[in-house]
Amino acid sequence: MAVDFETRGLDATDDTCQAVGVGVANATTAVYLELTPQNAAPVCEWLSRKRVVMHNAVFDMAWIVKYTQKLAKLEMDTLGMFK
C-alpha cells in the first residue's frame, strides 16, 4: 500500500505541526483522507498495521509515530531508488 502524508509543517516532533491529510493507494484503489485532531490517531493506528511503500519514509513514518508511537511495516522507500 502506498502512503503519502500532507502536512502543515515539516517536523512531526513539533506540536505546532500537524498532518492534514494522507493519500493511500493499492493496485486498484486510491483515496485521500483529510486528517483532523479527532481522526489522525485512528487513521495512523490503522496504517501502523499495514505493509507500506513511501517516498521519503523518514518523513512520512514520523507522522505515524507521532500519533501512535508505532512504526508501520515498511516495504520500500522509493526515495532510495533515486539516490
C-alpha positions as CSV (number, residue, x, y, z in Angstrom):
1,M,0.0,0.0,0.0
2,A,1.4,3.4,-1.0
3,V,1.2,6.1,1.6
4,D,1.9,9.9,1.4
5,F,1.2,12.4,4.1
6,E,0.4,16.1,3.6
7,T,1.3,18.3,6.5
8,R,1.3,21.7,7.9
9,G,4.9,22.0,9.0
10,L,7.8,19.7,8.4
11,D,8.7,18.4,11.9
12,A,6.5,15.7,13.3
13,T,8.1,16.2,16.8
14,D,6.9,19.9,16.8
15,D,3.5,20.2,18.5
16,T,2.6,23.1,16.2
17,C,3.0,20.9,13.1
18,Q,0.3,18.5,12.1
19,A,-0.7,16.0,9.4
20,V,-3.6,17.4,7.4
21,G,-4.2,14.5,5.0
22,V,-2.9,11.2,3.8
23,G,-3.1,9.6,0.4
24,V,-3.4,5.8,0.4
25,A,-3.4,3.6,-2.7
26,N,-3.1,0.0,-3.6
27,A,-3.2,-1.7,-7.1
28,T,-6.9,-0.9,-7.7
29,T,-7.9,2.0,-5.4
30,A,-6.6,5.4,-4.3
31,V,-8.1,7.6,-1.7
32,Y,-7.2,10.8,0.1
33,L,-8.2,11.1,3.8
34,E,-8.5,14.5,5.4
35,L,-6.9,14.3,8.8
36,T,-8.2,16.2,11.8
37,P,-7.1,16.2,15.5
38,Q,-10.1,13.8,16.1
39,N,-9.3,11.2,13.4
40,A,-5.5,11.4,12.9
41,A,-4.7,8.8,15.6
42,P,-7.2,6.2,14.5
43,V,-6.1,6.5,10.8
44,C,-2.4,6.3,11.8
45,E,-3.2,3.3,14.0
46,W,-4.8,1.5,11.0
47,L,-1.7,2.4,8.9
48,S,0.7,1.1,11.5
49,R,-0.7,-2.4,10.9
50,K,-0.1,-2.3,7.1
51,R,2.9,-3.0,4.9
52,V,3.6,0.3,3.2
53,V,5.6,1.9,0.4
54,M,6.6,5.5,1.0
55,H,8.7,8.2,-0.8
56,N,10.9,9.6,2.0
57,A,9.8,7.2,4.7
58,V,11.8,9.1,7.4
59,F,9.3,12.0,6.9
60,D,6.1,10.0,6.4
61,M,6.7,7.4,9.1
62,A,7.4,10.1,11.6
63,W,3.7,11.1,11.4
64,I,2.5,7.6,12.1
65,V,4.9,7.5,15.1
66,K,3.6,10.9,16.3
67,Y,0.0,9.7,16.5
68,T,0.6,6.1,17.6
69,Q,4.2,5.6,18.9
70,K,4.3,2.7,16.4
71,L,6.0,2.0,13.1
72,A,4.2,0.7,10.0
73,K,5.8,-2.2,8.2
74,L,8.0,-0.5,5.6
75,E,8.0,-2.5,2.4
76,M,10.0,0.1,0.4
77,D,11.2,3.7,0.4
78,T,11.2,4.9,-3.2
79,L,13.5,7.8,-2.3
80,G,16.4,5.4,-2.1
81,M,15.7,4.4,-5.7
82,F,16.8,7.8,-6.9
83,K,19.9,8.4,-4.9
